[in-house]
Amino acid sequence: MNTKTNSKGKLTIIGCGPGSREYLLPAAWSAAQEAGVIAGSARLLDLFSELPAPKVLCPAGRHDAIELLEKLCGQHKQVALLVSGDPGLFSLAALVHRHFGRERCRVLPGISSVQMAFSRLGLSSVASRIISAHGRIPDICAKNLIDVSPIAILCGTQSAYTWSANLADELKETHQAWLCMDLGLPEETIVPVTSQELQKQPVRSLSILVLEHRIFS
């Protein structure tokens, strides 16, 4: 763990859930109120627009994000970093936590999009598999997933949609596919899809494909 940093401020990583005030936990709001500065994406910063603390856009690049947080921690005693969903699920939070160290970081959980998808579909997460197709395509073989259900795939890019559609096609005899988009937001959409339909869907960045075992009579 890298804790060699010249900055002195402490950092709170706040899980903001799906991105609506309705699903923002009270602890997240309290932590943001205590911060001297709040960093995050424009969409998440909007959730805290009424707070007086300065708002800073956090760059998408990981190196640039760390550099910005180092600077902010050198200027403020309390820095809040907003991340979507839950910080423990395919988030920038893991890298930030490793860099600043456990003594410097506090992590507040949030409601993940996967939790939302499973709850909407009435599925248990006990035996689930969660896969991210963001950033790079997973090296996963369909035959190793035949007995797994439910499967949640984070798929908010064109390449991720294509990979997910191919996986859904390979598992079509055993699994039903559901495309869950913009969960917890006013435009929330959940639809059953075939692999062919998924290939034709316009890409929405906040998308999850859920595969659940078909029920055979």
C-alpha positions as a Markdown table, in Angstrom:
| # | Residue | x | y | z |
|---|---|---|---|---|
| 1 | Met | 0.0 | 0.0 | 0.0 |
| 2 | Asn | 1.4 | 3.4 | -1.0 |
| 3 | Thr | 1.0 | 6.0 | 1.8 |
| 4 | Lys | 4.0 | 8.2 | 0.8 |
| 5 | Thr | 2.3 | 11.4 | 0.0 |
| 6 | Asn | 3.0 | 15.0 | 1.0 |
| 7 | Ser | -0.6 | 16.0 | 1.3 |
| 8 | Lys | -2.1 | 16.2 | 4.8 |
| 9 | Gly | -5.8 | 16.3 | 4.5 |
| 10 | Lys | -8.0 | 13.2 | 5.0 |
| 11 | Leu | -10.2 | 11.8 | 2.2 |
| 12 | Thr | -13.7 | 10.4 | 2.4 |
| 13 | Ile | -14.8 | 8.3 | -0.5 |
| 14 | Ile | -18.6 | 8.5 | -0.8 |
| 15 | Gly | -20.7 | 5.9 | -2.6 |
| 16 | Cys | -23.5 | 7.9 | -4.2 |
| 17 | Gly | -25.7 | 5.1 | -5.3 |
| 18 | Pro | -27.3 | 5.2 | -8.8 |
| 19 | Gly | -27.2 | 9.0 | -8.9 |
| 20 | Ser | -30.5 | 10.2 | -7.6 |
| 21 | Arg | -31.2 | 11.9 | -4.2 |
| 22 | Glu | -33.8 | 9.3 | -3.5 |
| 23 | Tyr | -31.1 | 6.6 | -3.2 |
| 24 | Leu | -28.4 | 8.7 | -1.5 |
| 25 | Leu | -27.8 | 7.5 | 2.0 |
| 26 | Pro | -27.9 | 9.9 | 4.9 |
| 27 | Ala | -24.3 | 9.1 | 5.9 |
| 28 | Ala | -23.2 | 10.2 | 2.4 |
| 29 | Trp | -24.9 | 13.6 | 2.8 |
| 30 | Ser | -23.5 | 14.2 | 6.2 |
| 31 | Ala | -19.9 | 13.4 | 5.0 |
| 32 | Ala | -20.3 | 15.8 | 2.1 |
| 33 | Gln | -21.5 | 18.5 | 4.5 |
| 34 | Glu | -18.3 | 18.1 | 6.6 |
| 35 | Ala | -16.0 | 18.3 | 3.5 |
| 36 | Gly | -13.9 | 21.4 | 2.7 |
| 37 | Val | -14.1 | 20.5 | -1.0 |
| 38 | Ile | -16.0 | 17.9 | -3.0 |
| 39 | Ala | -14.7 | 16.2 | -6.1 |
| 40 | Gly | -16.5 | 13.9 | -8.6 |
| 41 | Ser | -18.2 | 13.8 | -11.9 |
| 42 | Ala | -20.6 | 16.5 | -13.0 |
| 43 | Arg | -23.6 | 14.2 | -12.6 |
| 44 | Leu | -22.7 | 13.3 | -9.0 |
| 45 | Leu | -21.6 | 16.9 | -8.0 |
| 46 | Asp | -25.1 | 18.0 | -9.0 |
| 47 | Leu | -26.5 | 15.9 | -6.1 |
| 48 | Phe | -24.7 | 18.2 | -3.7 |
| 49 | Ser | -25.2 | 21.5 | -5.5 |
| 50 | Glu | -26.8 | 23.2 | -2.5 |
| 51 | Leu | -23.8 | 22.6 | -0.2 |
| 52 | Pro | -21.4 | 25.5 | 0.1 |
| 53 | Ala | -18.2 | 23.5 | -0.3 |
| 54 | Pro | -16.3 | 24.1 | -3.6 |
| 55 | Lys | -17.0 | 21.5 | -6.3 |
| 56 | Val | -14.2 | 20.2 | -8.4 |
| 57 | Leu | -14.6 | 18.0 | -11.5 |
| 58 | Cys | -12.5 | 14.8 | -11.1 |
| 59 | Pro | -10.8 | 13.8 | -14.3 |
| 60 | Ala | -11.6 | 10.4 | -15.8 |
| 61 | Gly | -7.9 | 9.3 | -16.1 |
| 62 | Arg | -6.7 | 7.4 | -13.0 |
| 63 | His | -3.3 | 9.1 | -12.8 |
| 64 | Asp | -4.9 | 12.6 | -13.2 |
| 65 | Ala | -7.5 | 11.8 | -10.6 |
| 66 | Ile | -4.8 | 10.8 | -8.0 |
| 67 | Glu | -2.9 | 14.0 | -8.9 |
| 68 | Leu | -5.9 | 16.1 | -8.3 |
| 69 | Leu | -6.8 | 14.5 | -5.0 |
| 70 | Glu | -3.2 | 14.9 | -3.8 |
| 71 | Lys | -3.5 | 18.6 | -4.5 |
| 72 | Leu | -6.8 | 19.0 | -2.8 |
| 73 | Cys | -5.6 | 17.1 | 0.3 |
| 74 | Gly | -2.8 | 19.5 | 0.5 |
| 75 | Gln | -5.2 | 22.4 | 0.6 |
| 76 | His | -8.1 | 21.1 | 2.7 |
| 77 | Lys | -8.4 | 19.0 | 5.9 |
| 78 | Gln | -11.4 | 17.1 | 4.7 |
| 79 | Val | -11.8 | 16.1 | 1.0 |
| 80 | Ala | -14.8 | 14.2 | -0.3 |
| 81 | Leu | -14.5 | 12.1 | -3.4 |
| 82 | Leu | -17.9 | 11.1 | -5.0 |
| 83 | Val | -18.1 | 7.7 | -6.8 |
| 84 | Ser | -21.2 | 6.2 | -8.4 |
| 85 | Gly | -22.9 | 3.1 | -6.9 |
| 86 | Asp | -20.9 | 1.4 | -4.2 |
| 87 | Pro | -17.2 | 2.1 | -3.8 |
| 88 | Gly | -16.3 | -1.6 | -3.5 |
| 89 | Leu | -17.7 | -2.5 | -6.9 |
| 90 | Phe | -15.4 | -1.8 | -9.8 |
| 91 | Ser | -14.7 | 1.7 | -8.7 |
| 92 | Leu | -11.9 | 4.3 | -8.7 |
| 93 | Ala | -12.2 | 4.0 | -4.9 |
| 94 | Ala | -9.9 | 0.9 | -4.8 |
| 95 | Leu | -7.0 | 2.7 | -6.5 |
| 96 | Val | -7.5 | 5.8 | -4.3 |
| 97 | His | -7.6 | 3.8 | -1.1 |
| 98 | Arg | -4.4 | 1.9 | -2.0 |
| 99 | His | -2.6 | 5.2 | -2.8 |
| 100 | Phe | -3.6 | 7.2 | 0.3 |
| 101 | Gly | -3.8 | 4.3 | 2.7 |
| 102 | Arg | -6.3 | 3.1 | 5.3 |
| 103 | Glu | -5.3 | 5.7 | 7.8 |
| 104 | Arg | -6.0 | 8.5 | 5.5 |
| 105 | Cys | -9.2 | 7.2 | 3.8 |
| 106 | Arg | -12.7 | 6.7 | 5.0 |
| 107 | Val | -15.0 | 4.7 | 2.7 |
| 108 | Leu | -18.8 | 5.1 | 2.8 |
| 109 | Pro | -20.8 | 2.4 | 1.0 |
| 110 | Gly | -23.6 | 3.2 | -1.4 |
| 111 | Ile | -26.4 | 1.3 | -3.2 |
| 112 | Ser | -24.9 | -0.3 | -6.3 |
| 113 | Ser | -26.5 | -0.6 | -9.7 |
| 114 | Val | -26.2 | -4.3 | -9.4 |
| 115 | Gln | -28.2 | -4.3 | -6.1 |
| 116 | Met | -30.8 | -2.2 | -7.9 |
| 117 | Ala | -31.0 | -4.6 | -10.8 |
| 118 | Phe | -31.3 | -7.7 | -8.7 |
| 119 | Ser | -34.0 | -6.1 | -6.5 |
| 120 | Arg | -36.0 | -4.9 | -9.4 |
| 121 | Leu | -36.0 | -8.5 | -10.9 |
| 122 | Gly | -36.5 | -10.2 | -7.5 |
| 123 | Leu | -33.2 | -12.0 | -7.6 |
| 124 | Ser | -31.0 | -13.2 | -4.8 |
| 125 | Ser | -27.3 | -12.2 | -5.0 |
| 126 | Val | -26.0 | -15.1 | -2.9 |
| 127 | Ala | -24.7 | -17.2 | -5.8 |
| 128 | Ser | -24.3 | -14.3 | -8.2 |
| 129 | Arg | -21.3 | -13.4 | -10.5 |
| 130 | Ile | -20.6 | -9.8 | -11.2 |
| 131 | Ile | -18.5 | -8.9 | -14.3 |
| 132 | Ser | -17.3 | -5.6 | -15.6 |
| 133 | Ala | -16.9 | -5.1 | -19.3 |
| 134 | His | -16.0 | -1.4 | -18.9 |
| 135 | Gly | -12.5 | -0.4 | -19.9 |
| 136 | Arg | -11.4 | -3.9 | -21.2 |
| 137 | Ile | -13.2 | -7.0 | -22.4 |
| 138 | Pro | -13.2 | -9.8 | -19.8 |
| 139 | Asp | -11.4 | -13.1 | -20.5 |
| 140 | Ile | -14.3 | -15.3 | -19.4 |
| 141 | Cys | -15.6 | -18.5 | -21.1 |
| 142 | Ala | -19.3 | -19.0 | -21.4 |
| 143 | Lys | -19.1 | -22.7 | -20.4 |
| 144 | Asn | -17.8 | -21.7 | -17.0 |
| 145 | Leu | -21.0 | -19.6 | -16.4 |
| 146 | Ile | -23.6 | -22.2 | -17.3 |
| 147 | Asp | -24.3 | -23.1 | -13.7 |
| 148 | Val | -24.1 | -19.5 | -12.4 |
| 149 | Ser | -27.2 | -17.4 | -11.8 |
| 150 | Pro | -27.7 | -14.5 | -11.7 |
| 151 | Ile | -24.9 | -12.9 | -13.7 |
| 152 | Ala | -24.6 | -9.1 | -13.8 |
| 153 | Ile | -22.5 | -7.5 | -16.5 |
| 154 | Leu | -21.6 | -3.8 | -16.3 |
| 155 | Cys | -21.9 | -2.9 | -20.0 |
| 156 | Gly | -22.0 | 0.9 | -20.7 |
| 157 | Thr | -20.0 | 1.0 | -24.0 |
| 158 | Gln | -20.4 | -0.3 | -27.5 |
| 159 | Ser | -17.7 | -2.9 | -27.1 |
| 160 | Ala | -19.2 | -4.0 | -23.8 |
| 161 | Tyr | -22.7 | -4.3 | -25.4 |
| 162 | Thr | -21.2 | -6.4 | -28.2 |
| 163 | Trp | -19.3 | -8.7 | -25.8 |
| 164 | Ser | -22.4 | -9.1 | -23.6 |
| 165 | Ala | -24.6 | -9.9 | -26.6 |
| 166 | Asn | -22.2 | -12.6 | -27.6 |
| 167 | Leu | -22.1 | -14.1 | -24.1 |
| 168 | Ala | -25.9 | -14.0 | -23.9 |
| 169 | Asp | -26.1 | -15.8 | -27.2 |
| 170 | Glu | -23.8 | -18.6 | -26.0 |
| 171 | Leu | -26.0 | -18.9 | -22.8 |
| 172 | Lys | -29.4 | -18.5 | -24.5 |
| 173 | Glu | -30.5 | -22.1 | -23.8 |
| 174 | Thr | -29.9 | -21.8 | -20.1 |
| 175 | His | -30.3 | -18.1 | -19.3 |
| 176 | Gln | -32.8 | -15.3 | -19.9 |
| 177 | Ala | -31.2 | -11.8 | -20.5 |
| 178 | Trp | -32.5 | -8.6 | -19.1 |
| 179 | Leu | -31.2 | -5.2 | -20.0 |
| 180 | Cys | -31.4 | -2.7 | -17.1 |
| 181 | Met | -30.7 | 0.9 | -17.9 |
| 182 | Asp | -30.5 | 4.1 | -15.8 |
| 183 | Leu | -31.6 | 2.3 | -12.6 |
| 184 | Gly | -33.0 | 4.6 | -9.9 |
| 185 | Leu | -33.3 | 7.5 | -12.3 |
| 186 | Pro | -36.5 | 8.9 | -13.9 |
| 187 | Glu | -35.6 | 7.2 | -17.3 |
| 188 | Glu | -35.1 | 3.8 | -15.7 |
| 189 | Thr | -35.8 | 1.0 | -18.2 |
| 190 | Ile | -35.7 | -2.8 | -17.7 |
| 191 | Val | -36.5 | -5.0 | -20.7 |
| 192 | Pro | -36.0 | -8.7 | -21.6 |
| 193 | Val | -33.7 | -9.0 | -24.6 |
| 194 | Thr | -32.3 | -11.5 | -27.0 |
| 195 | Ser | -28.7 | -11.3 | -28.1 |
| 196 | Gln | -29.8 | -10.0 | -31.5 |
| 197 | Glu | -31.9 | -7.3 | -29.8 |
| 198 | Leu | -29.1 | -6.2 | -27.6 |
| 199 | Gln | -26.8 | -5.8 | -30.6 |
| 200 | Lys | -29.3 | -3.2 | -32.0 |
| 201 | Gln | -29.9 | -1.3 | -28.8 |
| 202 | Pro | -28.6 | 2.3 | -28.6 |
| 203 | Val | -25.8 | 2.2 | -26.0 |
| 204 | Arg | -26.7 | 3.9 | -22.7 |
| 205 | Ser | -23.7 | 4.4 | -20.4 |
| 206 | Leu | -25.6 | 3.3 | -17.2 |
| 207 | Ser | -26.4 | -0.2 | -18.4 |
| 208 | Ile | -26.3 | -3.7 | -16.8 |
| 209 | Leu | -27.1 | -6.9 | -18.5 |
| 210 | Val | -28.5 | -9.5 | -16.1 |
| 211 | Leu | -28.6 | -13.2 | -17.1 |
| 212 | Glu | -30.8 | -15.5 | -14.9 |
| 213 | His | -31.4 | -19.2 | -15.2 |
| 214 | Arg | -34.5 | -20.1 | -17.3 |
| 215 | Ile | -37.1 | -22.1 | -15.4 |
| 216 | Phe | -37.9 | -25.3 | -17.1 |
| 217 | Ser | -41.1 | -27.2 | -16.4 |
